[in-house]
């Protein structure tokens, strides 16, 4: 377990905000990804509440969150392309 430095905390907070925005957009579009996006955001926010974080756990949560955002961006781009 290690202390979370300011830069890492800021990166996690930014990722959490991106997940929150994506979750809201996914809910507006009734996307099946909304639940997974929200779960990833919850995991990140749980880490942010801790004073020390296990590096492996942090990597796992960040990778999952990034995968969910990538999936959402891909899905959103597809929806936009179909709407044109």
FIMIBA-660636 format. One record per atom (N, C-alpha, C, O, CB): x, y, z. Coordinates in nm, 3 decimals, m for minus. Glycine has a CB too. Layout:
# FIMIBA-660636
+---------+---------+---------+
!      px !      py !      pz !
+---------+---------+---------+
!       X !       Y !       Z !
...
+---------+---------+---------+
END
This chain:
# FIMIBA-660636
+---------+---------+---------+
!      px !      py !      pz !
+---------+---------+---------+
!   0.084 !  m0.118 !   0.000 !
!   0.000 !   0.000 !   0.000 !
!   0.089 !   0.124 !   0.000 !
!   0.195 !   0.126 !   0.063 !
!  m0.096 !   0.000 !   0.122 !
!   0.045 !   0.225 !  m0.069 !
!   0.124 !   0.348 !  m0.075 !
!   0.033 !   0.469 !  m0.067 !
!  m0.086 !   0.463 !  m0.097 !
!   0.208 !   0.352 !  m0.203 !
!   0.093 !   0.579 !  m0.026 !
!   0.022 !   0.706 !  m0.022 !
!  m0.011 !   0.749 !  m0.164 !
!   0.065 !   0.721 !  m0.257 !
!   0.107 !   0.814 !   0.051 !
!  m0.121 !   0.815 !  m0.182 !
!  m0.160 !   0.866 !  m0.312 !
!  m0.106 !   1.008 !  m0.324 !
!  m0.140 !   1.096 !  m0.245 !
!  m0.316 !   0.863 !  m0.331 !
!  m0.020 !   1.030 !  m0.425 !
!   0.034 !   1.165 !  m0.440 !
!  m0.070 !   1.256 !  m0.507 !
!  m0.171 !   1.208 !  m0.560 !
!   0.166 !   1.163 !  m0.521 !
!  m0.044 !   1.385 !  m0.506 !
!  m0.139 !   1.482 !  m0.558 !
!  m0.171 !   1.460 !  m0.705 !
!  m0.287 !   1.471 !  m0.746 !
!  m0.084 !   1.621 !  m0.539 !
!  m0.069 !   1.427 !  m0.785 !
!  m0.091 !   1.406 !  m0.928 !
!  m0.178 !   1.285 !  m0.955 !
!  m0.267 !   1.289 !  m1.039 !
!   0.043 !   1.391 !  m0.999 !
!  m0.151 !   1.177 !  m0.882 !
!  m0.232 !   1.055 !  m0.899 !
!  m0.376 !   1.080 !  m0.855 !
!  m0.469 !   1.036 !  m0.921 !
!  m0.170 !   0.938 !  m0.819 !
!  m0.393 !   1.149 !  m0.743 !
!  m0.527 !   1.181 !  m0.694 !
!  m0.603 !   1.264 !  m0.798 !
!  m0.721 !   1.240 !  m0.823 !
!  m0.520 !   1.256 !  m0.559 !
!  m0.536 !   1.362 !  m0.857 !
!  m0.598 !   1.448 !  m0.959 !
!  m0.637 !   1.364 !  m1.081 !
!  m0.745 !   1.384 !  m1.138 !
!  m0.502 !   1.562 !  m1.002 !
!  m0.551 !   1.271 !  m1.121 !
!  m0.580 !   1.185 !  m1.235 !
!  m0.703 !   1.098 !  m1.207 !
!  m0.788 !   1.080 !  m1.294 !
!  m0.458 !   1.096 !  m1.269 !
!  m0.711 !   1.043 !  m1.087 !
!  m0.827 !   0.962 !  m1.049 !
!  m0.954 !   1.046 !  m1.043 !
!  m1.061 !   1.001 !  m1.084 !
!  m0.802 !   0.894 !  m0.913 !
!  m0.943 !   1.167 !  m0.991 !
!  m1.059 !   1.256 !  m0.984 !
!  m1.108 !   1.292 !  m1.125 !
!  m1.228 !   1.295 !  m1.150 !
!  m1.025 !   1.384 !  m0.905 !
!  m1.015 !   1.320 !  m1.217 !
!  m1.051 !   1.352 !  m1.355 !
!  m1.119 !   1.234 !  m1.422 !
!  m1.219 !   1.251 !  m1.492 !
!  m0.927 !   1.394 !  m1.435 !
!  m1.066 !   1.114 !  m1.402 !
!  m1.125 !   0.994 !  m1.459 !
!  m1.265 !   0.971 !  m1.402 !
!  m1.355 !   0.930 !  m1.475 !
!  m1.035 !   0.872 !  m1.432 !
!  m1.283 !   0.995 !  m1.274 !
!  m1.413 !   0.981 !  m1.211 !
!  m1.514 !   1.079 !  m1.272 !
!  m1.629 !   1.042 !  m1.297 !
!  m1.402 !   1.003 !  m1.059 !
!  m1.471 !   1.202 !  m1.295 !
!  m1.559 !   1.303 !  m1.357 !
!  m1.598 !   1.261 !  m1.499 !
!  m1.713 !   1.279 !  m1.539 !
!  m1.491 !   1.441 !  m1.358 !
!  m1.504 !   1.207 !  m1.574 !
!  m1.533 !   1.160 !  m1.709 !
!  m1.634 !   1.046 !  m1.705 !
!  m1.726 !   1.040 !  m1.788 !
!  m1.404 !   1.115 !  m1.780 !
!  m1.617 !   0.956 !  m1.608 !
!  m1.711 !   0.845 !  m1.594 !
!  m1.850 !   0.895 !  m1.556 !
!  m1.951 !   0.842 !  m1.605 !
!  m1.661 !   0.746 !  m1.488 !
!  m1.857 !   0.996 !  m1.470 !
!  m1.986 !   1.052 !  m1.430 !
!  m2.057 !   1.112 !  m1.552 !
!  m2.176 !   1.089 !  m1.571 !
!  m1.966 !   1.160 !  m1.320 !
!  m1.984 !   1.187 !  m1.634 !
!  m2.043 !   1.247 !  m1.754 !
!  m2.088 !   1.139 !  m1.852 !
!  m2.197 !   1.148 !  m1.909 !
!  m1.942 !   1.341 !  m1.822 !
!  m2.006 !   1.038 !  m1.871 !
!  m2.041 !   0.929 !  m1.963 !
!  m2.162 !   0.852 !  m1.911 !
!  m2.247 !   0.811 !  m1.990 !
!  m1.921 !   0.834 !  m1.982 !
!  m2.171 !   0.833 !  m1.780 !
!  m2.285 !   0.762 !  m1.722 !
!  m2.414 !   0.840 !  m1.748 !
!  m2.516 !   0.781 !  m1.785 !
!  m2.265 !   0.741 !  m1.572 !
!  m2.409 !   0.971 !  m1.728 !
!  m2.528 !   1.053 !  m1.753 !
!  m2.570 !   1.045 !  m1.899 !
!  m2.688 !   1.031 !  m1.930 !
!  m2.503 !   1.200 !  m1.713 !
!  m2.473 !   1.054 !  m1.989 !
!  m2.503 !   1.046 !  m2.132 !
!  m2.558 !   0.907 !  m2.167 !
!  m2.651 !   0.895 !  m2.247 !
!  m2.378 !   1.076 !  m2.216 !
!  m2.500 !   0.804 !  m2.108 !
!  m2.546 !   0.668 !  m2.134 !
!  m2.689 !   0.648 !  m2.084 !
!  m2.769 !   0.581 !  m2.149 !
!  m2.452 !   0.566 !  m2.069 !
!  m2.720 !   0.705 !  m1.967 !
!  m2.856 !   0.695 !  m1.915 !
!  m2.955 !   0.769 !  m2.005 !
!  m3.065 !   0.721 !  m2.030 !
!  m2.862 !   0.752 !  m1.772 !
!  m2.913 !   0.885 !  m2.054 !
!  m2.999 !   0.961 !  m2.146 !
!  m3.030 !   0.881 !  m2.272 !
!  m3.139 !   0.890 !  m2.328 !
!  m2.933 !   1.095 !  m2.184 !
!  m2.933 !   0.802 !  m2.316 !
!  m2.950 !   0.721 !  m2.437 !
!  m2.998 !   0.579 !  m2.406 !
!  m3.004 !   0.495 !  m2.495 !
!  m2.819 !   0.714 !  m2.513 !
!  m3.031 !   0.554 !  m2.281 !
!  m3.076 !   0.421 !  m2.237 !
!  m2.977 !   0.311 !  m2.275 !
!  m3.015 !   0.202 !  m2.317 !
!  m3.214 !   0.390 !  m2.297 !
!  m2.852 !   0.343 !  m2.260 !
!  m2.746 !   0.249 !  m2.296 !
!  m2.726 !   0.143 !  m2.187 !
!  m2.736 !   0.172 !  m2.068 !
!  m2.615 !   0.324 !  m2.323 !
!  m2.696 !   0.023 !  m2.232 !
!  m2.665 !  m0.085 !  m2.138 !
!  m2.534 !  m0.061 !  m2.065 !
!  m2.509 !  m0.122 !  m1.961 !
!  m2.660 !  m0.218 !  m2.211 !
!  m2.451 !   0.027 !  m2.118 !
!  m2.322 !   0.055 !  m2.054 !
!  m2.334 !   0.145 !  m1.931 !
!  m2.238 !   0.157 !  m1.856 !
!  m2.229 !   0.119 !  m2.154 !
!  m2.448 !   0.207 !  m1.910 !
!  m2.463 !   0.302 !  m1.799 !
!  m2.427 !   0.238 !  m1.665 !
!  m2.357 !   0.299 !  m1.585 !
!  m2.606 !   0.355 !  m1.794 !
!  m2.475 !   0.119 !  m1.642 !
!  m2.449 !   0.052 !  m1.514 !
!  m2.300 !   0.025 !  m1.495 !
!  m2.246 !   0.048 !  m1.387 !
!  m2.529 !  m0.080 !  m1.505 !
!  m2.233 !  m0.025 !  m1.598 !
!  m2.089 !  m0.054 !  m1.588 !
!  m2.007 !   0.073 !  m1.569 !
!  m1.910 !   0.074 !  m1.493 !
!  m2.042 !  m0.127 !  m1.713 !
!  m2.045 !   0.180 !  m1.638 !
!  m1.977 !   0.308 !  m1.621 !
!  m1.991 !   0.356 !  m1.477 !
!  m1.894 !   0.402 !  m1.417 !
!  m2.033 !   0.414 !  m1.719 !
!  m2.111 !   0.346 !  m1.423 !
!  m2.137 !   0.391 !  m1.287 !
!  m2.062 !   0.305 !  m1.185 !
!  m2.012 !   0.357 !  m1.085 !
!  m2.286 !   0.389 !  m1.257 !
!  m2.055 !   0.174 !  m1.209 !
!  m1.979 !   0.086 !  m1.119 !
!  m1.831 !   0.123 !  m1.119 !
!  m1.767 !   0.124 !  m1.014 !
!  m1.997 !  m0.062 !  m1.160 !
!  m1.777 !   0.154 !  m1.236 !
!  m1.636 !   0.194 !  m1.245 !
!  m1.612 !   0.324 !  m1.171 !
!  m1.512 !   0.339 !  m1.101 !
!  m1.593 !   0.208 !  m1.392 !
!  m1.705 !   0.419 !  m1.186 !
!  m1.693 !   0.546 !  m1.114 !
!  m1.697 !   0.523 !  m0.964 !
!  m1.620 !   0.585 !  m0.890 !
!  m1.805 !   0.643 !  m1.155 !
!  m1.784 !   0.435 !  m0.919 !
!  m1.794 !   0.405 !  m0.775 !
!  m1.665 !   0.345 !  m0.722 !
!  m1.620 !   0.379 !  m0.613 !
!  m1.912 !   0.310 !  m0.749 !
!  m1.605 !   0.255 !  m0.798 !
!  m1.477 !   0.195 !  m0.756 !
!  m1.369 !   0.301 !  m0.744 !
!  m1.291 !   0.301 !  m0.648 !
!  m1.433 !   0.085 !  m0.856 !
!  m1.363 !   0.392 !  m0.841 !
!  m1.264 !   0.499 !  m0.836 !
!  m1.286 !   0.590 !  m0.716 !
!  m1.191 !   0.625 !  m0.646 !
!  m1.269 !   0.582 !  m0.964 !
!  m1.410 !   0.626 !  m0.691 !
!  m1.438 !   0.714 !  m0.579 !
!  m1.411 !   0.646 !  m0.445 !
!  m1.373 !   0.712 !  m0.348 !
!  m1.582 !   0.760 !  m0.584 !
!  m1.428 !   0.515 !  m0.440 !
!  m1.393 !   0.439 !  m0.319 !
!  m1.243 !   0.450 !  m0.295 !
!  m1.200 !   0.470 !  m0.181 !
!  m1.437 !   0.290 !  m0.331 !
!  m1.164 !   0.437 !  m0.401 !
!  m1.019 !   0.450 !  m0.386 !
!  m0.981 !   0.590 !  m0.337 !
!  m0.892 !   0.605 !  m0.254 !
!  m0.949 !   0.420 !  m0.518 !
!  m1.050 !   0.691 !  m0.389 !
!  m1.018 !   0.829 !  m0.351 !
!  m1.046 !   0.857 !  m0.204 !
!  m0.990 !   0.950 !  m0.146 !
!  m1.097 !   0.924 !  m0.437 !
!  m1.133 !   0.778 !  m0.143 !
!  m1.163 !   0.797 !   0.000 !
!  m1.055 !   0.740 !   0.091 !
!  m1.049 !   0.773 !   0.209 !
!  m1.296 !   0.733 !   0.033 !
!  m0.970 !   0.654 !   0.035 !
!  m0.867 !   0.589 !   0.115 !
!  m0.742 !   0.678 !   0.124 !
!  m0.712 !   0.755 !   0.033 !
!  m0.830 !   0.453 !   0.055 !
!  m0.672 !   0.666 !   0.235 !
!  m0.548 !   0.743 !   0.249 !
!  m0.431 !   0.669 !   0.184 !
!  m0.334 !   0.731 !   0.140 !
!  m0.518 !   0.770 !   0.397 !
!  m0.440 !   0.537 !   0.179 !
!  m0.338 !   0.457 !   0.108 !
!  m0.409 !   0.363 !   0.012 !
!  m0.518 !   0.313 !   0.040 !
!  m0.249 !   0.377 !   0.209 !
!  m0.344 !   0.339 !  m0.100 !
!  m0.404 !   0.256 !  m0.204 !
!  m0.306 !   0.149 !  m0.247 !
!  m0.187 !   0.176 !  m0.266 !
!  m0.447 !   0.341 !  m0.326 !
!  m0.355 !   0.028 !  m0.261 !
!  m0.276 !  m0.081 !  m0.314 !
!  m0.255 !  m0.054 !  m0.463 !
!  m0.352 !  m0.033 !  m0.537 !
!  m0.347 !  m0.220 !  m0.290 !
!  m0.130 !  m0.055 !  m0.507 !
!  m0.097 !  m0.022 !  m0.646 !
!  m0.165 !  m0.115 !  m0.745 !
!  m0.214 !  m0.070 !  m0.849 !
!   0.054 !  m0.026 !  m0.666 !
!  m0.168 !  m0.243 !  m0.716 !
!  m0.232 !  m0.339 !  m0.807 !
!  m0.382 !  m0.314 !  m0.817 !
!  m0.439 !  m0.320 !  m0.926 !
!  m0.206 !  m0.483 !  m0.759 !
!  m0.445 !  m0.285 !  m0.705 !
!  m0.588 !  m0.255 !  m0.704 !
!  m0.616 !  m0.127 !  m0.784 !
!  m0.712 !  m0.122 !  m0.861 !
!  m0.639 !  m0.239 !  m0.559 !
!  m0.533 !  m0.028 !  m0.766 !
!  m0.549 !   0.098 !  m0.838 !
!  m0.537 !   0.075 !  m0.989 !
!  m0.618 !   0.126 !  m1.067 !
!  m0.443 !   0.201 !  m0.791 !
!  m0.437 !  m0.002 !  m1.031 !
!  m0.421 !  m0.032 !  m1.173 !
!  m0.543 !  m0.103 !  m1.229 !
!  m0.590 !  m0.071 !  m1.338 !
!  m0.297 !  m0.118 !  m1.196 !
!  m0.595 !  m0.201 !  m1.154 !
!  m0.711 !  m0.277 !  m1.198 !
!  m0.832 !  m0.185 !  m1.218 !
!  m0.902 !  m0.194 !  m1.318 !
!  m0.745 !  m0.387 !  m1.097 !
!  m0.855 !  m0.098 !  m1.120 !
!  m0.970 !  m0.007 !  m1.127 !
!  m0.954 !   0.091 !  m1.242 !
!  m1.049 !   0.117 !  m1.315 !
!  m0.986 !   0.068 !  m0.994 !
!  m0.835 !   0.146 !  m1.258 !
!  m0.812 !   0.244 !  m1.365 !
!  m0.825 !   0.178 !  m1.502 !
!  m0.884 !   0.237 !  m1.593 !
!  m0.672 !   0.308 !  m1.350 !
!  m0.771 !   0.059 !  m1.518 !
!  m0.781 !  m0.011 !  m1.647 !
!  m0.927 !  m0.041 !  m1.680 !
!  m0.970 !  m0.021 !  m1.794 !
!  m0.699 !  m0.141 !  m1.645 !
!  m1.002 !  m0.088 !  m1.582 !
!  m1.144 !  m0.116 !  m1.607 !
!  m1.219 !   0.012 !  m1.642 !
!  m1.301 !   0.013 !  m1.735 !
!  m1.209 !  m0.183 !  m1.483 !
!  m1.192 !   0.118 !  m1.570 !
!  m1.259 !   0.246 !  m1.597 !
!  m1.226 !   0.295 !  m1.738 !
!  m1.315 !   0.341 !  m1.810 !
!  m1.218 !   0.351 !  m1.493 !
!  m1.100 !   0.284 !  m1.776 !
!  m1.059 !   0.329 !  m1.909 !
!  m1.125 !   0.244 !  m2.018 !
!  m1.164 !   0.296 !  m2.122 !
!  m0.906 !   0.322 !  m1.922 !
!  m1.137 !   0.113 !  m1.993 !
!  m1.204 !   0.025 !  m2.089 !
!  m1.352 !   0.063 !  m2.103 !
!  m1.405 !   0.062 !  m2.214 !
!  m1.191 !  m0.123 !  m2.045 !
!  m1.417 !   0.095 !  m1.993 !
!  m1.558 !   0.134 !  m1.998 !
!  m1.575 !   0.265 !  m2.075 !
!  m1.667 !   0.279 !  m2.155 !
!  m1.615 !   0.148 !  m1.856 !
!  m1.485 !   0.361 !  m2.050 !
!  m1.491 !   0.488 !  m2.124 !
!  m1.466 !   0.466 !  m2.273 !
!  m1.535 !   0.525 !  m2.357 !
!  m1.390 !   0.588 !  m2.068 !
!  m1.368 !   0.383 !  m2.305 !
!  m1.340 !   0.353 !  m2.446 !
!  m1.460 !   0.288 !  m2.513 !
!  m1.495 !   0.322 !  m2.627 !
!  m1.217 !   0.261 !  m2.459 !
!  m1.524 !   0.195 !  m2.443 !
!  m1.643 !   0.129 !  m2.497 !
!  m1.755 !   0.231 !  m2.519 !
!  m1.825 !   0.227 !  m2.620 !
!  m1.691 !   0.017 !  m2.403 !
!  m1.772 !   0.321 !  m2.421 !
!  m1.877 !   0.423 !  m2.435 !
!  m1.847 !   0.515 !  m2.552 !
!  m1.937 !   0.545 !  m2.631 !
!  m1.889 !   0.504 !  m2.306 !
!  m1.723 !   0.561 !  m2.564 !
!  m1.688 !   0.651 !  m2.675 !
!  m1.711 !   0.582 !  m2.810 !
!  m1.760 !   0.645 !  m2.904 !
!  m1.541 !   0.697 !  m2.662 !
!  m1.676 !   0.455 !  m2.819 !
!  m1.699 !   0.380 !  m2.942 !
!  m1.847 !   0.366 !  m2.972 !
!  m1.891 !   0.382 !  m3.087 !
!  m1.636 !   0.243 !  m2.933 !
!  m1.925 !   0.337 !  m2.868 !
!  m2.069 !   0.322 !  m2.886 !
!  m2.133 !   0.456 !  m2.922 !
!  m2.220 !   0.462 !  m3.009 !
!  m2.134 !   0.265 !  m2.758 !
!  m2.091 !   0.562 !  m2.856 !
!  m2.146 !   0.695 !  m2.882 !
!  m2.112 !   0.740 !  m3.025 !
!  m2.196 !   0.800 !  m3.092 !
!  m2.092 !   0.797 !  m2.779 !
!  m1.993 !   0.710 !  m3.070 !
!  m1.954 !   0.746 !  m3.206 !
!  m2.040 !   0.670 !  m3.307 !
!  m2.080 !   0.725 !  m3.409 !
!  m1.804 !   0.716 !  m3.231 !
!  m2.069 !   0.544 !  m3.277 !
!  m2.156 !   0.465 !  m3.364 !
!  m2.297 !   0.519 !  m3.369 !
!  m2.359 !   0.522 !  m3.476 !
!  m2.158 !   0.321 !  m3.318 !
!  m2.348 !   0.561 !  m3.254 !
!  m2.484 !   0.619 !  m3.249 !
!  m2.489 !   0.748 !  m3.329 !
!  m2.586 !   0.774 !  m3.400 !
!  m2.528 !   0.645 !  m3.103 !
!  m2.383 !   0.829 !  m3.318 !
!  m2.378 !   0.956 !  m3.390 !
!  m2.372 !   0.930 !  m3.541 !
!  m2.439 !   0.998 !  m3.618 !
!  m2.256 !   1.040 !  m3.345 !
!  m2.292 !   0.834 !  m3.581 !
!  m2.278 !   0.801 !  m3.724 !
!  m2.410 !   0.750 !  m3.781 !
!  m2.446 !   0.785 !  m3.894 !
!  m2.167 !   0.696 !  m3.745 !
!  m2.483 !   0.669 !  m3.705 !
!  m2.611 !   0.617 !  m3.752 !
!  m2.716 !   0.727 !  m3.761 !
!  m2.805 !   0.722 !  m3.845 !
!  m2.660 !   0.505 !  m3.660 !
!  m2.706 !   0.827 !  m3.674 !
!  m2.803 !   0.936 !  m3.671 !
!  m2.788 !   1.029 !  m3.790 !
!  m2.882 !   1.099 !  m3.826 !
!  m2.790 !   1.014 !  m3.542 !
!  m2.672 !   1.031 !  m3.851 !
!  m2.646 !   1.120 !  m3.965 !
!  m2.712 !   1.064 !  m4.082 !
!  m2.705 !   1.121 !  m4.190 !
!  m2.498 !   1.141 !  m3.992 !
+---------+---------+---------+
END
